[in-house]
Amino acid sequence: MKLTKKTMGNEDVYFENGVKKYTHSIDGDGYEYWKEYDKNNNQIHYKNSDGYESWREYDKNNNEIHSKDSDGDEYWSDDNPKNIGVEVDIEPFTFNTEK
């Protein structure tokens, strides 16, 4: 795995073997934001320094089919055959920039 970093303004973009994997940014007030992406450049995870997190799942056509956040809000697409309120086991976010 080759991890590279490109800084674009106040955002660091990390690529794994040339594919965007995650970003990290700090705004003018010092708040931090992390975003994680899948191989199709869909945002699958978001976290900020206030502790808010959200997760998204996509189908094979890159349509969002499921989302959940740390406030307890959850959404299942009507097109998702799993649209039955299945519990999702979500792991805490770890952000490893080690090469």
Number of C-alpha atoms within 10 A of each C-alpha: 7 8 15 16 14 11 12 9 7 11 16 16 19 20 18 14 11 10 15 20 21 23 20 18 18 15 10 7 6 9 11 15 19 20 20 21 18 15 10 13 13 17 19 17 20 19 19 16 12 9 8 12 19 20 18 19 17 18 11 7 7 11 13 19 18 20 18 19 17 13 9 7 9 17 14 19 14 11 11 14 9 12 13 9 10 9 8 10 6 11 6 7 12 6 12 6 10 5 7
